[in-house]
């Protein structure tokens, strides 16, 4: 289990999704929604293309507030 609300590197995202269940793919495959069966929390993974450098980002859904 993690207290994180955001993952910002490809390695962390790829390791984390191994324990989640994918429930939806959208945006032509650029975004995926996952659920953590242990906690019931939903996560959104999306890929950003920055001039050919692909970066995976993942955050908890609903997104954290600025206080969090």
N, C-alpha and C positions, 0 to 999 in steps of 0.2 A: 504494500500500500504506500501511497505517496501523498504528501501534503502539497505538492506542486499544483499550480493552476495553469502553468505555461511551460512548454518545451520549445526551445528555439534552435536546436541543432539536429541535423539529420540523424546522427548516431543515437541521441537520446530519444527522438521520435520513433525511430525504427525499433529500438529495444523495448520501448513502452508499449507499442501497439501489439507486440507479440502476446501480451496477456489480456488483450481486449477482444471484443467481438464486433466485427464490422456489421452495421445495420443499414447503411445507406451510402450510395455513391452518387454525386451530382456534380454540376458544373463541368460536364464532359469528362469526368474522371479526375478533375483537379482537386476536388474536395471529397472527404469521406467522413461519415459520422460513425462513432464507435460507442459502445457501452461497456463499462466495467462491471462484470457480473458479480464481483465481490461487494462493491460499494453502491451499485446502481447509478453511478454518475455517468453522464454523457460527455463525450469529448469530440471536438471537431478538428480534423487534420486538413490542412490545405497546403498546396504547393505554389510557390512563387517563382516565376521565371524572371530573373534579373539578367537580361542579355545573355542567356545561355547558361547561367549559373543557377541551378535549381536548388531551392531551399524549402525544406519541409518545416512547417510550424504546426503546433498543436496547442489548443487551449481548452479549458473546461467549458462546458455549456450548461447554463448561460454564462457568458463571460464574467470574469470577476469585476467588482466595482473598483474604483480608484482607491478606496480605503483598504481593499484586500491586497 
